[in-house]
Amino acid sequence: MIPSELADYSSSAKLVYTLLHPRGAMRVTEIVGALYLRENTVRSALAALADAGVVVERPVAHDARRRLDVLTATHEPDEAAPRAHRHLDRAR
């Protein structure tokens, strides 16, 4: 479910949120591959989600040159929640 604070955001931002929610974190290239969106569309969506305080960018532990887009603590996935978008799991 998309949080009410994202109701007025673009459909691509909502789609990226929907993909990130069950996973918690992904790289931009993984999101692009999973959603078949252009990289600039994904980056724009992530920027909007970051402005909303839903997503933060963190370095990957084993390679500081790479970045992960991570849901904030208040939006981390609930392990008990069903995974409604299993068809998007190709990027895993």
Backbone hydrogen bonds, N-H to C=O, Kabsch-Sander energy under -0.5 kcal/mol:
donor,donor_aa,acceptor,acceptor_aa,energy
6,L,3,P,-1.9
7,A,4,S,-1.7
9,Y,6,L,-1.7
14,K,10,S,-2.0
15,L,11,S,-2.3
16,V,12,S,-2.5
17,Y,13,A,-2.3
18,T,14,K,-2.5
19,L,15,L,-1.9
20,L,16,V,-2.6
21,H,17,Y,-2.7
23,R,19,L,-0.5
23,R,20,L,-0.8
24,G,20,L,-3.9
26,M,69,D,-1.7
31,I,27,R,-2.0
32,V,28,V,-2.8
33,G,29,T,-2.1
34,A,30,E,-2.1
35,L,31,I,-2.5
36,Y,32,V,-1.6
37,L,32,V,-0.7
42,V,38,R,-2.1
43,R,39,E,-2.8
44,S,40,N,-2.0
45,A,41,T,-2.3
46,L,42,V,-2.8
47,A,43,R,-2.2
48,A,44,S,-2.1
49,L,45,A,-2.4
50,A,46,L,-2.4
51,D,47,A,-2.4
52,A,48,A,-1.5
53,G,50,A,-1.3
54,V,49,L,-2.6
55,V,49,L,-1.0
56,V,70,V,-2.8
58,R,68,L,-2.8
60,V,63,D,-0.8
60,V,66,R,-2.0
63,D,60,V,-0.9
66,R,63,D,-1.9
68,L,58,R,-3.5
69,D,26,M,-3.1
70,V,56,V,-3.4
70,V,68,L,-0.6
71,L,24,G,-2.7
72,T,54,V,-2.7
75,H,72,T,-2.1
76,E,73,A,-0.9
79,E,77,P,-0.7
81,A,78,D,-1.6
84,A,82,P,-1.1
86,R,83,R,-0.6
88,L,85,H,-1.9
89,D,86,R,-1.9
91,A,88,L,-1.0
92,R,89,D,-1.4
